[in-house]
């Protein structure tokens, strides 16, 4: 990690600190507390060892999150090794590396470290801009982010879900106006944002009249448009919602991205079972039954990947009105595969 941040240190963008810098004779708790209470950016180097450490959990993490929630510092979790961090106080935060993929899971650690460094650079820029606005100073504020110490052996890290950027890129090759979607997400109007997402996606594919997308639409959906929609969802939900979040969970539950699911009867059954596990994870299945759109939970407390839901529904006419069901497993696989081919991974 220290090597990856060398360029930032040499250009005086940051001044790093971690508890391995505590010298002999110094009171270690006092030094940790002093830097933890003055840092502008705090990196949580997450691994099973970090989660196991009583001091890291009850002292460092507690103080770091308190300062983050008070707006005094920016906390960025960096996932060093695979571990179960869901349900922790920081699981709502944007993480590094990309897709919250642990460092040791990367095939190229140099690429991962570079990605992390770029994410931290963006975060530092955002902190500096915020401090300038708060102080109304005419000179740029010197930002000195430091690392929080963790009880981990490795200091190497990869990059993650992108840190929130100062401005949203709302450009659209199809002429779509994404400002309404951004504003809905920014204000936490999740249901309106969900329906707006379906509206713009149908408009992109020329299916406004039908009001839903087919499997072939997912396979051909423009990458730039898909990336913009996903970035907005991931950013304003703090990494909780978005197509890329759903794709990550989809893969974690054992689903395939090659679209080959119907070769044999057994494969069709096996894939259906795995897709049901995915539905269970994102809250689209409750007590072994797929929910209807009216049962979708439009709240930030809903499970990871629960939203957006509207574009993944296929609306059909019924004798008594309108009925809804989720896309088939093959259709969702097409969407997930499109995210991979577009290299869309914000969460």
N, C-alpha and C positions, 0 to 999 in steps of 0.2 A: 504494500500500500504506500509506504513512504517513497519508494522509487517512482510509483505512478504519479505521485503528486509533485514531483521534482520541478516540473515546468511552472506550476502554480506558485511554488515557493520562490523560485529564482526570479520570477517576474513580480514578486511581492504582492501577489493576489491573496495569499493566505500565509498565516504563521501557524504551523501545526504544533500540537502537543499531545503526548500520550504518556502513560505512567511509567513506561520504560525509561523515560528521561529523568525520573526522580533519582537524585544523587544520594550517595551514602551519607547517612546522618540526618537527612531531611525527614520530616514527619509525613509519611505517605498519604494519610487520610487528609491532612490539611492541604497538601498540594493538589490532590485530586479534586477536593471540594472547591478550592480557589479557582482552578481552571474551568471546572464544570459550571461554576456560577458566573463566569465572565465570557465564555465562548459564545460566538455568534452562530456557529454551525457545529452540531454535535453528531458524530458518526457512531452509530451502534454497530459494532462488528459482531454479527449474529452467528452463533453456532450452538451446538448442543451444550458446549462448555459454558458459553455465555448464559444460556437459560438455566443451567445447573448452579451457577455461582450465586450464592446467597447475597453477597455484597453487591454484585452487579445488578441483581434483580431488585433488592429492597432499598438500595441506596442510590446508585448511579442512575438506573432507569427511572426510578421514581422522581428524582430531581430533574432529570433531562426532560421528561414528559411534562412536568409542571411548568418548566420554562417555555417549552414549545406551546402549550395550551395558553399561556399568558402572553404569547407573542414576543417573548424576550429572546428566543433562539429558534433555530430551525433544526429539527431532528431528522436525520436520514439513516434509516436502517440499511446496512450493507450485509447481504447474506453470504457468509463465507463458506459454510458447509450445509448440506441438506439437513433440515431439522424441522420439527413441527412448531412453527411460530404462530399459527392461526389461533386466535383467541387471546393473544398477548396485547398489552396496552398499545403497542405500536403497529398492530396489523392493519390499522386504517390508514397508515401513512404510505406515501409513494416510496418505493424501495429501489435500491440498486443491488445487483445488476438488473439488466433488462429482463422483464418477465419474472422478476424475483428469483431468477435462476442462480443457484449457489455457485460460487467460484469454482469449486472442485468439479462441478458438472460441465464446465466449459472445456472444449477441446483445445482452445487456444487461450491461455491465461493472459497473454500480452494484449490480445484484442479485448478481453474482458476488462482489464485494468484501464485501458485507454477509454473505454466506454464509461467506466466509473468516474475517471478524472474529468471527462467532458460534462457528465451530469453534475459533478460538484462545482465545476466552473460556472455552469448556468445557475446553480443554487446560490453561489456567492454573489453573482451579479444581481440576482433578485433581492438578496438581503441588503446589498449596498444601496440599491434603488429605494428600498423601503426606508432605510435609515436616513437617506437624504430627504425624503418626503417628510419624515417625522421631525427632523431637526431644522428643515428649511435652510440648510447650510449652502453656501455658494460654492464650497469646495467639496470634491468627492470625499465621502467618509471612508476611512481606512477600516476595512473589514478584516478581522483576524479570526477566521474559523479554526477550531482545534478539534482533535479527535477525543472522544471519550475512550477511556481504557476498558478493554474487555479482557477476560481471563482466557483468551484463545491463543493457541500456539502459532497459528499462521497469520501473516499480515498481508496476504495476497487477496485481491478481490476483483470481481467482475462488475459489469455495468447492468443497470436495471431499467425498470419503468422510468421513463424520462422524468426528471424533476420538473415541476411546473415552470413553464416559460413565461417571460414577461408579457408577451402578447400572443393571442391566438391567430394562427394562420387559417383564414376562412376562405382562401381562394378555391375556386371551383371551375374546372374545365367545362362543366356542363351548365354553368351559369346559375347554380343553386345558391340561394341565400341562406347561409348557416347561422346568421346572427340570431334569429329567433330561437333556434335550438340551443345555441350557447347560453342565451339569456335565461331560458327555462331551466337548463341544468345548473347554471350558476346560482339561481334562486331556489333550487331544490324542488322544482315542480316536476317531479319524476314522471307522473302519468302523462302530462302534456308533452314532455320531452319524448316519451316513448312513442306517442302517436305522431309527433312531428317527425321522428326518425323514420317511421314507416312511410309517412307522406313523402318525404324527400327521396327516400330510396326507391319508392314506386315511380316518382317523377323522373329520377335519373334513368330508369329502365323503361320509361314510357308506358307504365302500367297504372296510371292514376285511376282509370275507370275500374279496373279489376280490384285494386286496393290490396294486393298481396303479390309476393314474389315466388317465382317457380324455381326449381332446382337449376335450370339452365341460366336463370337470371343471376343466381349466386355465383355460378361458375364464371360469368362474364362481367361481374360488377366492377366498374372502374376502380383501380387501386387508389388513386388520389382521393376520390370521393369516400371510399371505404375508410381510408386512413384518417381523413378529417373527422368523420363521424365518430370513429373509435377514440381518437385523441381527446375529443371534447367529453365523451362519456367517462373515460378513464381519469382525466384531469379533475373534473368537478365532482366526482364521486370518491376522490382520494384513492383511486386504484381498486375500487370495489366493483364497479360495473363496466361494461364495455364488451365488444365482440372479442377482443384479444384476451380478456379475462376468461370469457366463456371457452375460448379455444384452449387455453392452458388447462382448465379443469377437464375439458373434453379429452385431452390427451392423457391427463393424470388418471382418468378412470379407465384407461386401457383402450380407448377408441382409436381407430385407424384413420389416416388422412389420405389414403390412396383411392378411396371410393370403391374398393373391391370387397363387397359385403354379401353378395348374393350368389356366390359360386355353387354352394351346396345348401341343402336344407339346414344342416347343422350350423354352417357359418351364418346363415340368416338369423337363426335362433340365438346364437352366441352374440352376434352384434346387437340384436334387439335388447338382450340382457344388459350388455355394457352401456347402451344408450339409456336404459332405465336408470343405471347407476349415476350417469351424468345428470339425468333429470332429478334424481334424489338430491344430489349435491347442490344444484342451483335452486332448488325449491320449486321446480316445475312439476314435481310429483310429490303427493302427500298421501301417506298410508297406502302406498302402492297404486295410486290412481293419478293419472295426469289431471292437473287442475285446468279450469277454464280461464279465459282472460279476465273474467270478473273477479277471480280469486287471486290474481297477481297482487303481490304486496308492494305497493309503490312507496317504499320507505327506505331510508338509508340503512336501517337496521336489518333489512332482508339479506338473505345469504349472498355470498360472493357469486357474481355471474347471473344473478336473478334478472337483471335488466341489461340491455333492452330486451323486451319480450315481444312487442308488437310485430316486428319484421319476421319473427320466427313462427308466427301463426299463419295458417291458411284458412281464410274465411270462406265459408260456403253457405249457400242458401238452404234453409230447411223448410218444412211445411208450415211451421209455426213462426218463422222469422229467421234470425241469423244464428248460426251455430259456429263454434270455433274449435280448432284443434291445433296442436303443435305441428310444425313441419315434421316430415318423416325423418328417420335417422339418416337416410341417404342425403336428403336435402341439407340438413345441418352439417353433414360431413362436407358437402360442397362448399358451404360458407367457410368452414374452418380451413379447408384446403386453399380457398381463395386468399385467406389471410396469410397463409404460409407463402404462397406464390407472390403475393404483394409485399412480403416481408413486413407485415403489419404486426407489431408486438409492442404495445404500450404498457402492458400490465405485467 
